[in-house]
Amino acid sequence: MRSRLLTPAFYQQGAVAVARGLLGCVLARSAPEGTASGVIVETEAYAGRTDAACHSFKLEGPRPGHRTEVMFRPGGLAYVYLIYGMYCCFNVTCAPAGRAEAVLVRALAPLEGKPLMCARRGTEDERKFCSGPGKLCMALAVTREQNGADLRGETLRILRGDPIQDAEVVATPRINVDYAGEDAALPYRFAVKDSPFLSTRRFLKAAPRGEGFGDTTS
């Protein structure tokens, strides 16, 4: 299994390259009751202190005790935060230390541990297990206890999967970042266009199929 772990170099590429490169990879979470995993089919890039949609926007550096502190560390860690006071969101830090970039994982195609996901999510519809940032955290039992976890570790890890070809990928604006002004229109959401497991099909019809996303094989 360790041979399938993404390399440390992969996580240093920056948010846009990592967001595209994560498509087709496998996010796995091992808990006492078992392991659950899924293929990543939708991501969003948050490109650091110059990106008005990013949590680290305009921050000079890490603030002790602030939720963004982990973003300023070297890439390859989990950044898990709470939204609406009740739902966790799982992110991947993805740049050299200090750049404070991250990728939000928005949706998974369920793979291993489907009975666990069914019980945790309260539905038998596999399309609803991980079709959103909060849903996938519930399905995989990812909580803020995993904030800062090494993604090459035993309990939370990302593994190489089957490559997703550029022709299968679309790049669209991100979801629910209207507060970011002009940056809300940046094509930083990457999705496997024909996947039935996406969080939303918003923007997909107008989005061109992806090509030229750069080297995602590091």
BALOBA-1460 file (C-alpha; in Angstrom, 3 decimals):
// residues 218
<rec num="1" residu="m" x="0.000" y="0.000" z="0.000"/>
<rec num="2" residu="r" x="2.780" y="2.463" z="0.835"/>
<rec num="3" residu="s" x="3.969" y="2.272" z="-2.760"/>
<rec num="4" residu="r" x="0.613" y="3.774" z="-3.791"/>
<rec num="5" residu="l" x="0.863" y="6.772" z="-1.478"/>
<rec num="6" residu="l" x="1.244" y="10.118" z="-3.212"/>
<rec num="7" residu="t" x="4.786" y="11.428" z="-2.969"/>
<rec num="8" residu="p" x="5.736" y="14.425" z="-0.792"/>
<rec num="9" residu="a" x="6.678" y="16.230" z="-4.024"/>
<rec num="10" residu="f" x="3.104" y="15.908" z="-5.308"/>
<rec num="11" residu="y" x="1.852" y="18.018" z="-2.419"/>
<rec num="12" residu="q" x="4.291" y="20.860" z="-3.151"/>
<rec num="13" residu="q" x="2.887" y="21.715" z="-6.605"/>
<rec num="14" residu="g" x="0.345" y="24.322" z="-5.554"/>
<rec num="15" residu="a" x="-3.415" y="24.247" z="-5.259"/>
<rec num="16" residu="v" x="-4.449" y="24.276" z="-8.921"/>
<rec num="17" residu="a" x="-2.126" y="21.444" z="-9.993"/>
<rec num="18" residu="v" x="-2.955" y="19.368" z="-6.921"/>
<rec num="19" residu="a" x="-6.711" y="19.895" z="-7.326"/>
<rec num="20" residu="r" x="-6.523" y="18.472" z="-10.847"/>
<rec num="21" residu="g" x="-4.061" y="15.762" z="-9.860"/>
<rec num="22" residu="l" x="-6.223" y="14.444" z="-7.030"/>
<rec num="23" residu="l" x="-9.001" y="13.392" z="-9.410"/>
<rec num="24" residu="g" x="-8.944" y="9.611" z="-9.623"/>
<rec num="25" residu="c" x="-6.929" y="9.233" z="-6.420"/>
<rec num="26" residu="v" x="-8.359" y="7.334" z="-3.451"/>
<rec num="27" residu="l" x="-9.056" y="8.967" z="-0.083"/>
<rec num="28" residu="a" x="-9.098" y="6.348" z="2.687"/>
<rec num="29" residu="r" x="-9.908" y="6.649" z="6.374"/>
<rec num="30" residu="s" x="-9.258" y="3.836" z="8.847"/>
<rec num="31" residu="a" x="-11.251" y="3.990" z="12.098"/>
<rec num="32" residu="p" x="-11.786" y="1.395" z="14.868"/>
<rec num="33" residu="e" x="-14.932" y="0.105" z="13.151"/>
<rec num="34" residu="g" x="-13.224" y="-0.349" z="9.782"/>
<rec num="35" residu="t" x="-11.879" y="1.375" z="6.687"/>
<rec num="36" residu="a" x="-13.921" y="3.438" z="4.251"/>
<rec num="37" residu="s" x="-12.626" y="4.946" z="1.040"/>
<rec num="38" residu="g" x="-13.662" y="6.588" z="-2.185"/>
<rec num="39" residu="v" x="-12.301" y="7.825" z="-5.495"/>
<rec num="40" residu="i" x="-11.952" y="11.602" z="-5.632"/>
<rec num="41" residu="v" x="-14.196" y="12.993" z="-8.386"/>
<rec num="42" residu="e" x="-14.531" y="16.682" z="-7.471"/>
<rec num="43" residu="t" x="-12.132" y="19.209" z="-5.957"/>
<rec num="44" residu="e" x="-11.637" y="22.950" z="-5.546"/>
<rec num="45" residu="a" x="-8.343" y="24.830" z="-5.434"/>
<rec num="46" residu="y" x="-7.791" y="27.683" z="-2.952"/>
<rec num="47" residu="a" x="-4.646" y="29.476" z="-4.004"/>
<rec num="48" residu="g" x="-3.383" y="31.165" z="-0.870"/>
<rec num="49" residu="r" x="-3.050" y="34.728" z="0.328"/>
<rec num="50" residu="t" x="-3.891" y="36.379" z="-3.022"/>
<rec num="51" residu="d" x="-7.092" y="34.360" z="-3.553"/>
<rec num="52" residu="a" x="-10.064" y="36.191" z="-2.061"/>
<rec num="53" residu="a" x="-11.984" y="32.903" z="-1.663"/>
<rec num="54" residu="c" x="-9.204" y="31.291" z="0.392"/>
<rec num="55" residu="h" x="-9.184" y="31.215" z="4.207"/>
<rec num="56" residu="s" x="-5.605" y="32.541" z="4.201"/>
<rec num="57" residu="f" x="-6.452" y="35.581" z="2.046"/>
<rec num="58" residu="k" x="-4.282" y="38.546" z="3.046"/>
<rec num="59" residu="l" x="-2.861" y="36.759" z="6.085"/>
<rec num="60" residu="e" x="0.787" y="37.646" z="6.681"/>
<rec num="61" residu="g" x="1.565" y="34.322" z="8.326"/>
<rec num="62" residu="p" x="0.276" y="31.652" z="10.689"/>
<rec num="63" residu="r" x="-1.712" y="32.721" z="13.734"/>
<rec num="64" residu="p" x="-1.349" y="30.448" z="16.782"/>
<rec num="65" residu="g" x="-4.660" y="28.768" z="17.506"/>
<rec num="66" residu="h" x="-6.282" y="30.013" z="14.294"/>
<rec num="67" residu="r" x="-7.888" y="27.394" z="12.051"/>
<rec num="68" residu="t" x="-5.605" y="28.366" z="9.140"/>
<rec num="69" residu="e" x="-2.375" y="27.612" z="11.010"/>
<rec num="70" residu="v" x="-2.033" y="24.208" z="9.342"/>
<rec num="71" residu="m" x="-2.294" y="25.815" z="5.901"/>
<rec num="72" residu="f" x="1.077" y="27.513" z="6.416"/>
<rec num="73" residu="r" x="2.858" y="24.209" z="6.987"/>
<rec num="74" residu="p" x="4.384" y="22.156" z="4.143"/>
<rec num="75" residu="g" x="1.891" y="20.442" z="1.843"/>
<rec num="76" residu="g" x="0.591" y="16.946" z="2.478"/>
<rec num="77" residu="l" x="-1.498" y="17.528" z="5.598"/>
<rec num="78" residu="a" x="-5.219" y="17.437" z="6.284"/>
<rec num="79" residu="y" x="-6.916" y="20.773" z="6.883"/>
<rec num="80" residu="v" x="-10.305" y="20.049" z="8.472"/>
<rec num="81" residu="y" x="-12.625" y="22.834" z="9.552"/>
<rec num="82" residu="l" x="-16.257" y="23.213" z="10.601"/>
<rec num="83" residu="i" x="-18.926" y="25.040" z="8.583"/>
<rec num="84" residu="y" x="-22.365" y="26.142" z="9.758"/>
<rec num="85" residu="g" x="-21.286" y="24.978" z="13.202"/>
<rec num="86" residu="m" x="-22.008" y="21.353" z="12.314"/>
<rec num="87" residu="y" x="-20.327" y="20.003" z="9.154"/>
<rec num="88" residu="c" x="-16.653" y="19.192" z="8.656"/>
<rec num="89" residu="c" x="-14.852" y="19.866" z="5.395"/>
<rec num="90" residu="f" x="-11.718" y="17.960" z="4.384"/>
<rec num="91" residu="n" x="-8.920" y="19.805" z="2.612"/>
<rec num="92" residu="v" x="-5.400" y="18.964" z="1.491"/>
<rec num="93" residu="t" x="-2.547" y="21.420" z="2.108"/>
<rec num="94" residu="c" x="-0.599" y="21.629" z="-1.092"/>
<rec num="95" residu="a" x="2.326" y="24.030" z="-1.372"/>
<rec num="96" residu="p" x="5.702" y="24.760" z="0.209"/>
<rec num="97" residu="a" x="5.544" y="26.094" z="3.768"/>
<rec num="98" residu="g" x="4.278" y="29.660" z="3.995"/>
<rec num="99" residu="r" x="2.174" y="29.758" z="0.841"/>
<rec num="100" residu="a" x="-0.984" y="28.621" z="2.663"/>
<rec num="101" residu="e" x="-2.742" y="26.908" z="-0.235"/>
<rec num="102" residu="a" x="-5.249" y="24.072" z="0.037"/>
<rec num="103" residu="v" x="-7.607" y="21.892" z="-1.977"/>
<rec num="104" residu="l" x="-11.146" y="21.152" z="-0.809"/>
<rec num="105" residu="v" x="-12.284" y="17.618" z="-1.653"/>
<rec num="106" residu="r" x="-15.936" y="18.009" z="-2.608"/>
<rec num="107" residu="a" x="-17.044" y="14.505" z="-3.638"/>
<rec num="108" residu="l" x="-16.031" y="10.848" z="-3.761"/>
<rec num="109" residu="a" x="-17.233" y="7.774" z="-5.627"/>
<rec num="110" residu="p" x="-17.631" y="5.204" z="-2.806"/>
<rec num="111" residu="l" x="-15.177" y="2.333" z="-2.935"/>
<rec num="112" residu="e" x="-14.421" y="0.420" z="0.274"/>
<rec num="113" residu="g" x="-16.566" y="0.191" z="3.402"/>
<rec num="114" residu="k" x="-19.951" y="0.896" z="1.831"/>
<rec num="115" residu="p" x="-21.898" y="-0.664" z="4.752"/>
<rec num="116" residu="l" x="-20.084" y="1.738" z="7.105"/>
<rec num="117" residu="m" x="-20.946" y="4.685" z="4.887"/>
<rec num="118" residu="c" x="-24.562" y="3.583" z="4.693"/>
<rec num="119" residu="a" x="-24.838" y="3.475" z="8.487"/>
<rec num="120" residu="r" x="-23.076" y="6.788" z="9.003"/>
<rec num="121" residu="r" x="-25.067" y="8.610" z="6.339"/>
<rec num="122" residu="g" x="-28.453" y="6.990" z="6.995"/>
<rec num="123" residu="t" x="-29.126" y="6.227" z="3.340"/>
<rec num="124" residu="e" x="-28.709" y="3.237" z="1.049"/>
<rec num="125" residu="d" x="-28.249" y="5.441" z="-2.028"/>
<rec num="126" residu="e" x="-24.540" y="5.279" z="-2.822"/>
<rec num="127" residu="r" x="-24.802" y="8.474" z="-4.854"/>
<rec num="128" residu="k" x="-25.571" y="10.320" z="-1.624"/>
<rec num="129" residu="f" x="-22.844" y="8.825" z="0.565"/>
<rec num="130" residu="c" x="-20.102" y="11.303" z="-0.388"/>
<rec num="131" residu="s" x="-21.747" y="13.821" z="-2.739"/>
<rec num="132" residu="g" x="-20.606" y="16.931" z="-0.900"/>
<rec num="133" residu="p" x="-17.840" y="18.080" z="1.471"/>
<rec num="134" residu="g" x="-19.835" y="17.529" z="4.648"/>
<rec num="135" residu="k" x="-21.323" y="14.251" z="3.460"/>
<rec num="136" residu="l" x="-17.978" y="12.671" z="2.647"/>
<rec num="137" residu="c" x="-16.599" y="13.626" z="6.056"/>
<rec num="138" residu="m" x="-19.555" y="11.937" z="7.721"/>
<rec num="139" residu="a" x="-19.241" y="8.857" z="5.512"/>
<rec num="140" residu="l" x="-15.528" y="8.476" z="6.253"/>
<rec num="141" residu="a" x="-15.699" y="9.606" z="9.903"/>
<rec num="142" residu="v" x="-13.363" y="12.548" z="9.267"/>
<rec num="143" residu="t" x="-13.560" y="15.113" z="12.077"/>
<rec num="144" residu="r" x="-11.477" y="18.004" z="13.351"/>
<rec num="145" residu="e" x="-9.448" y="15.430" z="15.257"/>
<rec num="146" residu="q" x="-7.795" y="14.704" z="11.896"/>
<rec num="147" residu="n" x="-6.819" y="18.349" z="11.363"/>
<rec num="148" residu="g" x="-3.092" y="18.419" z="10.669"/>
<rec num="149" residu="a" x="-2.868" y="14.661" z="10.015"/>
<rec num="150" residu="d" x="-0.164" y="13.450" z="7.649"/>
<rec num="151" residu="l" x="-1.873" y="12.197" z="4.489"/>
<rec num="152" residu="r" x="0.769" y="9.532" z="4.100"/>
<rec num="153" residu="g" x="-0.174" y="8.039" z="7.476"/>
<rec num="154" residu="e" x="-2.085" y="4.959" z="8.596"/>
<rec num="155" residu="t" x="-5.450" y="6.419" z="9.586"/>
<rec num="156" residu="l" x="-5.972" y="9.021" z="6.842"/>
<rec num="157" residu="r" x="-4.255" y="8.708" z="3.492"/>
<rec num="158" residu="i" x="-4.497" y="9.403" z="-0.218"/>
<rec num="159" residu="l" x="-3.470" y="6.713" z="-2.678"/>
<rec num="160" residu="r" x="-2.838" y="6.685" z="-6.397"/>
<rec num="161" residu="g" x="-5.808" y="5.456" z="-8.410"/>
<rec num="162" residu="d" x="-6.650" y="5.118" z="-12.078"/>
<rec num="163" residu="p" x="-5.645" y="8.268" z="-13.988"/>
<rec num="164" residu="i" x="-8.453" y="10.512" z="-15.175"/>
<rec num="165" residu="q" x="-7.853" y="11.746" z="-18.706"/>
<rec num="166" residu="d" x="-8.130" y="15.464" z="-19.443"/>
<rec num="167" residu="a" x="-11.029" y="14.827" z="-21.824"/>
<rec num="168" residu="e" x="-13.079" y="13.544" z="-18.869"/>
<rec num="169" residu="v" x="-12.436" y="16.611" z="-16.694"/>
<rec num="170" residu="v" x="-14.067" y="20.021" z="-16.585"/>
<rec num="171" residu="a" x="-12.845" y="23.148" z="-14.833"/>
<rec num="172" residu="t" x="-15.557" y="25.501" z="-13.529"/>
<rec num="173" residu="p" x="-15.928" y="28.333" z="-11.030"/>
<rec num="174" residu="r" x="-16.041" y="27.225" z="-7.402"/>
<rec num="175" residu="i" x="-19.284" y="26.709" z="-5.514"/>
<rec num="176" residu="n" x="-20.709" y="29.288" z="-3.067"/>
<rec num="177" residu="v" x="-17.802" y="31.762" z="-3.129"/>
<rec num="178" residu="d" x="-19.682" y="34.811" z="-4.396"/>
<rec num="179" residu="y" x="-18.103" y="36.840" z="-1.575"/>
<rec num="180" residu="a" x="-14.744" y="36.577" z="-3.392"/>
<rec num="181" residu="g" x="-15.585" y="39.170" z="-6.051"/>
<rec num="182" residu="e" x="-13.679" y="38.627" z="-9.289"/>
<rec num="183" residu="d" x="-11.942" y="35.587" z="-7.829"/>
<rec num="184" residu="a" x="-15.307" y="33.797" z="-7.655"/>
<rec num="185" residu="a" x="-15.105" y="33.327" z="-11.423"/>
<rec num="186" residu="l" x="-11.722" y="31.585" z="-11.408"/>
<rec num="187" residu="p" x="-11.985" y="28.066" z="-12.948"/>
<rec num="188" residu="y" x="-10.610" y="26.361" z="-9.850"/>
<rec num="189" residu="r" x="-13.218" y="23.620" z="-9.434"/>
<rec num="190" residu="f" x="-12.274" y="20.362" z="-11.139"/>
<rec num="191" residu="a" x="-14.779" y="17.572" z="-11.711"/>
<rec num="192" residu="v" x="-15.105" y="14.275" z="-13.524"/>
<rec num="193" residu="k" x="-17.892" y="15.476" z="-15.766"/>
<rec num="194" residu="d" x="-19.900" y="12.276" z="-16.162"/>
<rec num="195" residu="s" x="-19.600" y="11.040" z="-12.574"/>
<rec num="196" residu="p" x="-22.953" y="10.397" z="-10.857"/>
<rec num="197" residu="f" x="-21.365" y="11.173" z="-7.484"/>
<rec num="198" residu="l" x="-20.699" y="14.930" z="-7.831"/>
<rec num="199" residu="s" x="-21.914" y="17.372" z="-5.195"/>
<rec num="200" residu="t" x="-23.694" y="19.455" z="-7.838"/>
<rec num="201" residu="r" x="-23.892" y="19.734" z="-11.607"/>
<rec num="202" residu="r" x="-23.830" y="23.525" z="-11.417"/>
<rec num="203" residu="f" x="-21.658" y="25.149" z="-14.111"/>
<rec num="204" residu="l" x="-20.942" y="21.829" z="-15.857"/>
<rec num="205" residu="k" x="-22.939" y="22.481" z="-19.030"/>
<rec num="206" residu="a" x="-21.120" y="25.726" z="-19.732"/>
<rec num="207" residu="a" x="-17.668" y="24.432" z="-18.844"/>
<rec num="208" residu="p" x="-15.228" y="23.337" z="-21.542"/>
<rec num="209" residu="r" x="-13.647" y="19.932" z="-21.155"/>
<rec num="210" residu="g" x="-10.266" y="20.233" z="-19.551"/>
<rec num="211" residu="e" x="-6.958" y="20.072" z="-21.268"/>
<rec num="212" residu="g" x="-3.444" y="21.178" z="-20.463"/>
<rec num="213" residu="f" x="-3.679" y="21.081" z="-16.674"/>
<rec num="214" residu="g" x="0.028" y="20.422" z="-16.363"/>
<rec num="215" residu="d" x="2.031" y="17.604" z="-14.802"/>
<rec num="216" residu="t" x="-0.001" y="15.798" z="-12.156"/>
<rec num="217" residu="t" x="2.090" y="12.647" z="-11.933"/>
<rec num="218" residu="s" x="4.764" y="13.718" z="-9.437"/>
